[in-house]
Amino acid sequence: MSRKSDPHDAKRDEALKAIKRVEAESETVAGSTFVRMADRAKSHMSAADKDEDDRIEVWGTRIGRGLGLIFFVGLVIYLLVTYVLVK
């Protein structure tokens, strides 16, 4: 028994393919940007750009970058309290 192909099936399949393509492209733009930024921050804070053989340089870089981050957060809090939340 052969079944006649419905012309609506071809349109339906084409529409489903278009929807899947749009979902994949929109996910790639938004998702990959966030993932790329998170990976970049992670590799920066873990001193991935330094020579792995020199443990002192790697740990010194990690400590320095961590302290820099703590200083930045503290500075932002101080400036908010001093200039924005003034009574």
Gaussian input, Z-matrix of N, CA and C with variables (Angstrom, degrees):
# hf/3-21g

backbone

0 1
 N
 C     1     B1
 C     2     B2     1     A1
 N     3     B3     2     A2     1     D1
 C     4     B4     3     A3     2     D2
 C     5     B5     4     A4     3     D3
 N     6     B6     5     A5     4     D4
 C     7     B7     6     A6     5     D5
 C     8     B8     7     A7     6     D6
 N     9     B9     8     A8     7     D7
 C    10    B10     9     A9     8     D8
 C    11    B11    10    A10     9     D9
 N    12    B12    11    A11    10    D10
 C    13    B13    12    A12    11    D11
 C    14    B14    13    A13    12    D12
 N    15    B15    14    A14    13    D13
 C    16    B16    15    A15    14    D14
 C    17    B17    16    A16    15    D15
 N    18    B18    17    A17    16    D16
 C    19    B19    18    A18    17    D17
 C    20    B20    19    A19    18    D18
 N    21    B21    20    A20    19    D19
 C    22    B22    21    A21    20    D20
 C    23    B23    22    A22    21    D21
 N    24    B24    23    A23    22    D22
 C    25    B25    24    A24    23    D23
 C    26    B26    25    A25    24    D24
 N    27    B27    26    A26    25    D25
 C    28    B28    27    A27    26    D26
 C    29    B29    28    A28    27    D27
 N    30    B30    29    A29    28    D28
 C    31    B31    30    A30    29    D29
 C    32    B32    31    A31    30    D30
 N    33    B33    32    A32    31    D31
 C    34    B34    33    A33    32    D32
 C    35    B35    34    A34    33    D33
 N    36    B36    35    A35    34    D34
 C    37    B37    36    A36    35    D35
 C    38    B38    37    A37    36    D36
 N    39    B39    38    A38    37    D37
 C    40    B40    39    A39    38    D38
 C    41    B41    40    A40    39    D39
 N    42    B42    41    A41    40    D40
 C    43    B43    42    A42    41    D41
 C    44    B44    43    A43    42    D42
 N    45    B45    44    A44    43    D43
 C    46    B46    45    A45    44    D44
 C    47    B47    46    A46    45    D45
 N    48    B48    47    A47    46    D46
 C    49    B49    48    A48    47    D47
 C    50    B50    49    A49    48    D48
 N    51    B51    50    A50    49    D49
 C    52    B52    51    A51    50    D50
 C    53    B53    52    A52    51    D51
 N    54    B54    53    A53    52    D52
 C    55    B55    54    A54    53    D53
 C    56    B56    55    A55    54    D54
 N    57    B57    56    A56    55    D55
 C    58    B58    57    A57    56    D56
 C    59    B59    58    A58    57    D57
 N    60    B60    59    A59    58    D58
 C    61    B61    60    A60    59    D59
 C    62    B62    61    A61    60    D60
 N    63    B63    62    A62    61    D61
 C    64    B64    63    A63    62    D62
 C    65    B65    64    A64    63    D63
 N    66    B66    65    A65    64    D64
 C    67    B67    66    A66    65    D65
 C    68    B68    67    A67    66    D66
 N    69    B69    68    A68    67    D67
 C    70    B70    69    A69    68    D68
 C    71    B71    70    A70    69    D69
 N    72    B72    71    A71    70    D70
 C    73    B73    72    A72    71    D71
 C    74    B74    73    A73    72    D72
 N    75    B75    74    A74    73    D73
 C    76    B76    75    A75    74    D74
 C    77    B77    76    A76    75    D75
 N    78    B78    77    A77    76    D76
 C    79    B79    78    A78    77    D77
 C    80    B80    79    A79    78    D78
 N    81    B81    80    A80    79    D79
 C    82    B82    81    A81    80    D80
 C    83    B83    82    A82    81    D81
 N    84    B84    83    A83    82    D82
 C    85    B85    84    A84    83    D83
 C    86    B86    85    A85    84    D84
 N    87    B87    86    A86    85    D85
 C    88    B88    87    A87    86    D86
 C    89    B89    88    A88    87    D87
 N    90    B90    89    A89    88    D88
 C    91    B91    90    A90    89    D89
 C    92    B92    91    A91    90    D90
 N    93    B93    92    A92    91    D91
 C    94    B94    93    A93    92    D92
 C    95    B95    94    A94    93    D93
 N    96    B96    95    A95    94    D94
 C    97    B97    96    A96    95    D95
 C    98    B98    97    A97    96    D96
 N    99    B99    98    A98    97    D97
 C   100   B100    99    A99    98    D98
 C   101   B101   100   A100    99    D99
 N   102   B102   101   A101   100   D100
 C   103   B103   102   A102   101   D101
 C   104   B104   103   A103   102   D102
 N   105   B105   104   A104   103   D103
 C   106   B106   105   A105   104   D104
 C   107   B107   106   A106   105   D105
 N   108   B108   107   A107   106   D106
 C   109   B109   108   A108   107   D107
 C   110   B110   109   A109   108   D108
 N   111   B111   110   A110   109   D109
 C   112   B112   111   A111   110   D110
 C   113   B113   112   A112   111   D111
 N   114   B114   113   A113   112   D112
 C   115   B115   114   A114   113   D113
 C   116   B116   115   A115   114   D114
 N   117   B117   116   A116   115   D115
 C   118   B118   117   A117   116   D116
 C   119   B119   118   A118   117   D117
 N   120   B120   119   A119   118   D118
 C   121   B121   120   A120   119   D119
 C   122   B122   121   A121   120   D120
 N   123   B123   122   A122   121   D121
 C   124   B124   123   A123   122   D122
 C   125   B125   124   A124   123   D123
 N   126   B126   125   A125   124   D124
 C   127   B127   126   A126   125   D125
 C   128   B128   127   A127   126   D126
 N   129   B129   128   A128   127   D127
 C   130   B130   129   A129   128   D128
 C   131   B131   130   A130   129   D129
 N   132   B132   131   A131   130   D130
 C   133   B133   132   A132   131   D131
 C   134   B134   133   A133   132   D132
 N   135   B135   134   A134   133   D133
 C   136   B136   135   A135   134   D134
 C   137   B137   136   A136   135   D135
 N   138   B138   137   A137   136   D136
 C   139   B139   138   A138   137   D137
 C   140   B140   139   A139   138   D138
 N   141   B141   140   A140   139   D139
 C   142   B142   141   A141   140   D140
 C   143   B143   142   A142   141   D141
 N   144   B144   143   A143   142   D142
 C   145   B145   144   A144   143   D143
 C   146   B146   145   A145   144   D144
 N   147   B147   146   A146   145   D145
 C   148   B148   147   A147   146   D146
 C   149   B149   148   A148   147   D147
 N   150   B150   149   A149   148   D148
 C   151   B151   150   A150   149   D149
 C   152   B152   151   A151   150   D150
 N   153   B153   152   A152   151   D151
 C   154   B154   153   A153   152   D152
 C   155   B155   154   A154   153   D153
 N   156   B156   155   A155   154   D154
 C   157   B157   156   A156   155   D155
 C   158   B158   157   A157   156   D156
 N   159   B159   158   A158   157   D157
 C   160   B160   159   A159   158   D158
 C   161   B161   160   A160   159   D159
 N   162   B162   161   A161   160   D160
 C   163   B163   162   A162   161   D161
 C   164   B164   163   A163   162   D162
 N   165   B165   164   A164   163   D163
 C   166   B166   165   A165   164   D164
 C   167   B167   166   A166   165   D165
 N   168   B168   167   A167   166   D166
 C   169   B169   168   A168   167   D167
 C   170   B170   169   A169   168   D168
 N   171   B171   170   A170   169   D169
 C   172   B172   171   A171   170   D170
 C   173   B173   172   A172   171   D171
 N   174   B174   173   A173   172   D172
 C   175   B175   174   A174   173   D173
 C   176   B176   175   A175   174   D174
 N   177   B177   176   A176   175   D175
 C   178   B178   177   A177   176   D176
 C   179   B179   178   A178   177   D177
 N   180   B180   179   A179   178   D178
 C   181   B181   180   A180   179   D179
 C   182   B182   181   A181   180   D180
 N   183   B183   182   A182   181   D181
 C   184   B184   183   A183   182   D182
 C   185   B185   184   A184   183   D183
 N   186   B186   185   A185   184   D184
 C   187   B187   186   A186   185   D185
 C   188   B188   187   A187   186   D186
 N   189   B189   188   A188   187   D187
 C   190   B190   189   A189   188   D188
 C   191   B191   190   A190   189   D189
 N   192   B192   191   A191   190   D190
 C   193   B193   192   A192   191   D191
 C   194   B194   193   A193   192   D192
 N   195   B195   194   A194   193   D193
 C   196   B196   195   A195   194   D194
 C   197   B197   196   A196   195   D195
 N   198   B198   197   A197   196   D196
 C   199   B199   198   A198   197   D197
 C   200   B200   199   A199   198   D198
 N   201   B201   200   A200   199   D199
 C   202   B202   201   A201   200   D200
 C   203   B203   202   A202   201   D201
 N   204   B204   203   A203   202   D202
 C   205   B205   204   A204   203   D203
 C   206   B206   205   A205   204   D204
 N   207   B207   206   A206   205   D205
 C   208   B208   207   A207   206   D206
 C   209   B209   208   A208   207   D207
 N   210   B210   209   A209   208   D208
 C   211   B211   210   A210   209   D209
 C   212   B212   211   A211   210   D210
 N   213   B213   212   A212   211   D211
 C   214   B214   213   A213   212   D212
 C   215   B215   214   A214   213   D213
 N   216   B216   215   A215   214   D214
 C   217   B217   216   A216   215   D215
 C   218   B218   217   A217   216   D216
 N   219   B219   218   A218   217   D217
 C   220   B220   219   A219   218   D218
 C   221   B221   220   A220   219   D219
 N   222   B222   221   A221   220   D220
 C   223   B223   222   A222   221   D221
 C   224   B224   223   A223   222   D222
 N   225   B225   224   A224   223   D223
 C   226   B226   225   A225   224   D224
 C   227   B227   226   A226   225   D225
 N   228   B228   227   A227   226   D226
 C   229   B229   228   A228   227   D227
 C   230   B230   229   A229   228   D228
 N   231   B231   230   A230   229   D229
 C   232   B232   231   A231   230   D230
 C   233   B233   232   A232   231   D231
 N   234   B234   233   A233   232   D232
 C   235   B235   234   A234   233   D233
 C   236   B236   235   A235   234   D234
 N   237   B237   236   A236   235   D235
 C   238   B238   237   A237   236   D236
 C   239   B239   238   A238   237   D237
 N   240   B240   239   A239   238   D238
 C   241   B241   240   A240   239   D239
 C   242   B242   241   A241   240   D240
 N   243   B243   242   A242   241   D241
 C   244   B244   243   A243   242   D242
 C   245   B245   244   A244   243   D243
 N   246   B246   245   A245   244   D244
 C   247   B247   246   A246   245   D245
 C   248   B248   247   A247   246   D246
 N   249   B249   248   A248   247   D247
 C   250   B250   249   A249   248   D248
 C   251   B251   250   A250   249   D249
 N   252   B252   251   A251   250   D250
 C   253   B253   252   A252   251   D251
 C   254   B254   253   A253   252   D252
 N   255   B255   254   A254   253   D253
 C   256   B256   255   A255   254   D254
 C   257   B257   256   A256   255   D255
 N   258   B258   257   A257   256   D256
 C   259   B259   258   A258   257   D257
 C   260   B260   259   A259   258   D258

   B1=1.4303
   B2=1.5264
   B3=1.2583
   B4=1.4557
   B5=1.5195
   B6=1.2771
   B7=1.4543
   B8=1.5162
   B9=1.2970
   B10=1.4581
   B11=1.5110
   B12=1.3103
   B13=1.4594
   B14=1.5228
   B15=1.2833
   B16=1.4506
   B17=1.5289
   B18=1.3295
   B19=1.4651
   B20=1.5340
   B21=1.3141
   B22=1.4655
   B23=1.5287
   B24=1.3417
   B25=1.4626
   B26=1.5223
   B27=1.3040
   B28=1.4646
   B29=1.5343
   B30=1.3307
   B31=1.4644
   B32=1.5262
   B33=1.3287
   B34=1.4613
   B35=1.5189
   B36=1.3244
   B37=1.4629
   B38=1.5230
   B39=1.3211
   B40=1.4624
   B41=1.5283
   B42=1.3203
   B43=1.4604
   B44=1.5267
   B45=1.3309
   B46=1.4609
   B47=1.5301
   B48=1.3239
   B49=1.4634
   B50=1.5249
   B51=1.3266
   B52=1.4606
   B53=1.5295
   B54=1.3184
   B55=1.4616
   B56=1.5237
   B57=1.3174
   B58=1.4686
   B59=1.5282
   B60=1.3187
   B61=1.4661
   B62=1.5267
   B63=1.3383
   B64=1.4655
   B65=1.5224
   B66=1.3221
   B67=1.4622
   B68=1.5254
   B69=1.3176
   B70=1.4665
   B71=1.5198
   B72=1.3262
   B73=1.4607
   B74=1.5246
   B75=1.3173
   B76=1.4613
   B77=1.5201
   B78=1.3107
   B79=1.4577
   B80=1.5221
   B81=1.2979
   B82=1.4548
   B83=1.5170
   B84=1.3018
   B85=1.4603
   B86=1.5204
   B87=1.3217
   B88=1.4601
   B89=1.5202
   B90=1.2991
   B91=1.4635
   B92=1.5049
   B93=1.3056
   B94=1.4567
   B95=1.5199
   B96=1.3125
   B97=1.4560
   B98=1.5201
   B99=1.3172
   B100=1.4579
   B101=1.5195
   B102=1.3202
   B103=1.4634
   B104=1.5174
   B105=1.3177
   B106=1.4611
   B107=1.5232
   B108=1.3286
   B109=1.4641
   B110=1.5258
   B111=1.3270
   B112=1.4584
   B113=1.5257
   B114=1.3219
   B115=1.4703
   B116=1.5182
   B117=1.3149
   B118=1.4575
   B119=1.5333
   B120=1.3302
   B121=1.4655
   B122=1.5219
   B123=1.3150
   B124=1.4728
   B125=1.5225
   B126=1.3183
   B127=1.4607
   B128=1.5241
   B129=1.3316
   B130=1.4665
   B131=1.5270
   B132=1.3236
   B133=1.4588
   B134=1.5274
   B135=1.3230
   B136=1.4662
   B137=1.5216
   B138=1.3257
   B139=1.4688
   B140=1.5274
   B141=1.3340
   B142=1.4679
   B143=1.5250
   B144=1.3321
   B145=1.4543
   B146=1.5287
   B147=1.3231
   B148=1.4661
   B149=1.5239
   B150=1.3298
   B151=1.4569
   B152=1.5287
   B153=1.3246
   B154=1.4622
   B155=1.5285
   B156=1.3267
   B157=1.4622
   B158=1.5210
   B159=1.3261
   B160=1.4597
   B161=1.5240
   B162=1.3281
   B163=1.4637
   B164=1.5341
   B165=1.3266
   B166=1.4635
   B167=1.5306
   B168=1.3249
   B169=1.4648
   B170=1.5210
   B171=1.3264
   B172=1.4681
   B173=1.5281
   B174=1.3274
   B175=1.4659
   B176=1.5153
   B177=1.3218
   B178=1.4618
   B179=1.5177
   B180=1.3231
   B181=1.4633
   B182=1.5246
   B183=1.3184
   B184=1.4662
   B185=1.5296
   B186=1.3225
   B187=1.4650
   B188=1.5310
   B189=1.3227
   B190=1.4646
   B191=1.5111
   B192=1.2983
   B193=1.4672
   B194=1.5225
   B195=1.3214
   B196=1.4658
   B197=1.5170
   B198=1.3480
   B199=1.4610
   B200=1.5273
   B201=1.3186
   B202=1.4649
   B203=1.5186
   B204=1.3210
   B205=1.4642
   B206=1.5255
   B207=1.3441
   B208=1.4691
   B209=1.5302
   B210=1.3327
   B211=1.4615
   B212=1.5243
   B213=1.3353
   B214=1.4646
   B215=1.5248
   B216=1.3234
   B217=1.4678
   B218=1.5252
   B219=1.3390
   B220=1.4538
   B221=1.5203
   B222=1.3340
   B223=1.4594
   B224=1.5206
   B225=1.3160
   B226=1.4711
   B227=1.5219
   B228=1.3305
   B229=1.4654
   B230=1.5226
   B231=1.3269
   B232=1.4686
   B233=1.5305
   B234=1.3306
   B235=1.4659
   B236=1.5205
   B237=1.3302
   B238=1.4653
   B239=1.5258
   B240=1.3296
   B241=1.4606
   B242=1.5185
   B243=1.3286
   B244=1.4641
   B245=1.5137
   B246=1.3211
   B247=1.4634
   B248=1.5219
   B249=1.3007
   B250=1.4647
   B251=1.5193
   B252=1.3004
   B253=1.4660
   B254=1.5185
   B255=1.3190
   B256=1.4692
   B257=1.5216
   B258=1.2947
   B259=1.4691
   B260=1.4974
   A1=109.48
   A2=114.25
   A3=117.86
   A4=108.82
   A5=113.49
   A6=119.52
   A7=108.61
   A8=116.63
   A9=120.55
   A10=109.30
   A11=116.21
   A12=118.61
   A13=108.46
   A14=113.51
   A15=120.96
   A16=108.21
   A17=119.37
   A18=120.52
   A19=111.96
   A20=116.24
   A21=119.77
   A22=111.37
   A23=117.22
   A24=120.35
   A25=111.06
   A26=117.40
   A27=120.81
   A28=110.42
   A29=115.92
   A30=119.36
   A31=111.27
   A32=115.14
   A33=120.26
   A34=110.98
   A35=116.97
   A36=121.10
   A37=111.58
   A38=116.85
   A39=121.09
   A40=110.34
   A41=117.02
   A42=120.69
   A43=111.13
   A44=117.26
   A45=120.39
   A46=111.48
   A47=116.79
   A48=120.38
   A49=110.61
   A50=117.42
   A51=121.15
   A52=110.71
   A53=117.03
   A54=120.81
   A55=110.56
   A56=117.36
   A57=120.55
   A58=110.97
   A59=116.67
   A60=120.29
   A61=111.07
   A62=117.10
   A63=120.89
   A64=110.34
   A65=118.40
   A66=121.69
   A67=110.61
   A68=116.67
   A69=120.38
   A70=111.46
   A71=117.63
   A72=120.81
   A73=111.42
   A74=118.28
   A75=120.05
   A76=110.46
   A77=118.12
   A78=121.63
   A79=110.15
   A80=117.29
   A81=121.44
   A82=111.10
   A83=118.27
   A84=121.38
   A85=110.64
   A86=118.26
   A87=121.30
   A88=111.61
   A89=117.00
   A90=120.74
   A91=113.13
   A92=117.60
   A93=119.21
   A94=111.74
   A95=118.03
   A96=120.44
   A97=110.37
   A98=116.55
   A99=120.34
   A100=111.19
   A101=116.84
   A102=120.92
   A103=110.55
   A104=116.57
   A105=120.61
   A106=110.96
   A107=117.67
   A108=120.95
   A109=111.30
   A110=117.81
   A111=121.31
   A112=110.74
   A113=117.07
   A114=120.40
   A115=111.40
   A116=116.14
   A117=120.48
   A118=111.12
   A119=116.96
   A120=120.60
   A121=110.77
   A122=116.39
   A123=120.74
   A124=110.59
   A125=117.48
   A126=119.82
   A127=110.96
   A128=117.73
   A129=120.71
   A130=110.37
   A131=117.20
   A132=120.40
   A133=112.00
   A134=118.66
   A135=120.96
   A136=112.17
   A137=118.06
   A138=124.31
   A139=111.37
   A140=115.75
   A141=120.02
   A142=111.95
   A143=117.41
   A144=120.71
   A145=112.45
   A146=117.59
   A147=121.43
   A148=110.26
   A149=115.64
   A150=122.52
   A151=109.73
   A152=117.38
   A153=122.64
   A154=112.08
   A155=118.26
   A156=121.37
   A157=112.33
   A158=117.55
   A159=121.97
   A160=108.98
   A161=116.29
   A162=121.77
   A163=112.08
   A164=117.26
   A165=120.80
   A166=110.01
   A167=116.70
   A168=120.41
   A169=110.72
   A170=116.97
   A171=120.79
   A172=109.63
   A173=117.78
   A174=120.39
   A175=111.49
   A176=117.92
   A177=120.27
   A178=111.44
   A179=116.51
   A180=120.77
   A181=110.79
   A182=116.87
   A183=120.46
   A184=111.03
   A185=116.23
   A186=120.22
   A187=110.35
   A188=116.45
   A189=120.30
   A190=112.54
   A191=117.07
   A192=119.90
   A193=111.07
   A194=117.41
   A195=120.62
   A196=111.66
   A197=116.24
   A198=119.71
   A199=111.55
   A200=116.83
   A201=120.39
   A202=111.46
   A203=116.88
   A204=121.23
   A205=110.76
   A206=116.49
   A207=120.48
   A208=110.25
   A209=117.18
   A210=121.03
   A211=110.87
   A212=116.99
   A213=120.90
   A214=111.21
   A215=117.27
   A216=120.52
   A217=109.96
   A218=116.78
   A219=120.10
   A220=112.23
   A221=116.95
   A222=120.92
   A223=111.64
   A224=117.25
   A225=120.71
   A226=110.38
   A227=117.12
   A228=120.35
   A229=110.09
   A230=116.90
   A231=121.04
   A232=110.96
   A233=116.99
   A234=119.48
   A235=112.11
   A236=117.51
   A237=119.68
   A238=111.06
   A239=116.26
   A240=119.99
   A241=110.94
   A242=116.62
   A243=120.43
   A244=113.03
   A245=118.37
   A246=120.49
   A247=115.58
   A248=118.18
   A249=119.52
   A250=111.34
   A251=116.64
   A252=120.40
   A253=113.09
   A254=116.15
   A255=121.40
   A256=108.74
   A257=115.90
   A258=120.38
   A259=111.91
   D1=121.80
   D2=177.03
   D3=-101.25
   D4=141.77
   D5=-178.07
   D6=-104.00
   D7=133.30
   D8=177.71
   D9=-69.03
   D10=138.73
   D11=178.10
   D12=-82.28
   D13=132.25
   D14=-179.39
   D15=-83.71
   D16=134.14
   D17=179.38
   D18=-63.54
   D19=-23.00
   D20=178.55
   D21=-72.24
   D22=-27.36
   D23=178.69
   D24=-63.46
   D25=-40.79
   D26=-179.91
   D27=-65.59
   D28=-42.61
   D29=178.07
   D30=-65.40
   D31=-39.79
   D32=179.17
   D33=-63.33
   D34=-45.62
   D35=178.62
   D36=-62.42
   D37=-40.72
   D38=179.04
   D39=-64.94
   D40=-41.02
   D41=179.37
   D42=-66.02
   D43=-40.46
   D44=178.20
   D45=-64.25
   D46=-39.70
   D47=177.17
   D48=-63.62
   D49=-40.71
   D50=179.45
   D51=-65.10
   D52=-41.00
   D53=178.97
   D54=-64.58
   D55=-43.26
   D56=178.68
   D57=-63.48
   D58=-39.53
   D59=179.35
   D60=-64.85
   D61=-42.62
   D62=178.97
   D63=-65.17
   D64=-41.54
   D65=178.11
   D66=-61.48
   D67=-43.90
   D68=-179.54
   D69=-65.07
   D70=-41.50
   D71=-178.96
   D72=-69.85
   D73=-41.02
   D74=-179.20
   D75=-69.79
   D76=-36.41
   D77=177.66
   D78=-67.04
   D79=-36.99
   D80=-179.66
   D81=-65.67
   D82=-42.65
   D83=-177.67
   D84=-66.91
   D85=-52.56
   D86=-176.17
   D87=-75.60
   D88=-46.65
   D89=-176.03
   D90=-69.71
   D91=-42.93
   D92=-175.90
   D93=-69.98
   D94=-31.42
   D95=178.34
   D96=-65.35
   D97=-46.44
   D98=179.10
   D99=-64.88
   D100=-44.09
   D101=179.84
   D102=-64.07
   D103=-41.68
   D104=179.43
   D105=-63.18
   D106=-42.75
   D107=178.87
   D108=-65.96
   D109=-39.79
   D110=179.15
   D111=-66.56
   D112=-42.18
   D113=177.69
   D114=-64.25
   D115=-38.96
   D116=179.53
   D117=-65.59
   D118=-42.56
   D119=177.90
   D120=-65.93
   D121=-39.98
   D122=179.52
   D123=-63.51
   D124=-45.83
   D125=-179.48
   D126=-68.88
   D127=-31.80
   D128=177.89
   D129=-67.76
   D130=-46.36
   D131=-177.44
   D132=-71.42
   D133=-26.26
   D134=179.75
   D135=-90.46
   D136=5.40
   D137=177.04
   D138=59.86
   D139=44.48
   D140=179.25
   D141=-69.58
   D142=-17.53
   D143=-178.58
   D144=-85.39
   D145=-2.96
   D146=-179.56
   D147=-96.83
   D148=162.30
   D149=-179.33
   D150=-68.17
   D151=121.86
   D152=-178.08
   D153=-64.83
   D154=-26.04
   D155=-177.83
   D156=-72.14
   D157=-26.88
   D158=-179.22
   D159=-95.60
   D160=89.48
   D161=-175.41
   D162=-63.59
   D163=-34.75
   D164=-179.76
   D165=-63.68
   D166=-44.46
   D167=179.74
   D168=-64.80
   D169=-41.03
   D170=-179.24
   D171=-63.67
   D172=-49.96
   D173=-178.24
   D174=-68.99
   D175=-36.50
   D176=176.24
   D177=-62.46
   D178=-40.50
   D179=178.60
   D180=-66.77
   D181=-42.13
   D182=178.62
   D183=-62.34
   D184=-45.36
   D185=-179.69
   D186=-64.12
   D187=-45.27
   D188=179.95
   D189=-62.11
   D190=-43.21
   D191=179.92
   D192=-69.31
   D193=-36.33
   D194=176.59
   D195=-64.93
   D196=-44.59
   D197=177.51
   D198=-64.84
   D199=-36.54
   D200=176.52
   D201=-62.36
   D202=-40.66
   D203=178.04
   D204=-64.88
   D205=-43.48
   D206=178.31
   D207=-62.60
   D208=-42.87
   D209=178.47
   D210=-61.73
   D211=-42.99
   D212=-179.99
   D213=-61.54
   D214=-45.54
   D215=-179.93
   D216=-63.84
   D217=-42.67
   D218=177.99
   D219=-62.45
   D220=-41.22
   D221=178.50
   D222=-63.60
   D223=-42.51
   D224=178.07
   D225=-61.90
   D226=-43.62
   D227=179.18
   D228=-63.32
   D229=-45.46
   D230=179.48
   D231=-59.06
   D232=-47.07
   D233=-179.23
   D234=-65.51
   D235=-37.47
   D236=176.86
   D237=-63.10
   D238=-46.16
   D239=-178.59
   D240=-66.31
   D241=-39.52
   D242=-175.69
   D243=-74.47
   D244=-43.63
   D245=-170.69
   D246=-109.79
   D247=-23.29
   D248=-176.91
   D249=-100.51
   D250=-41.42
   D251=-176.45
   D252=-95.85
   D253=27.86
   D254=179.89
   D255=-73.98
   D256=137.73
   D257=-179.11
   D258=-80.98

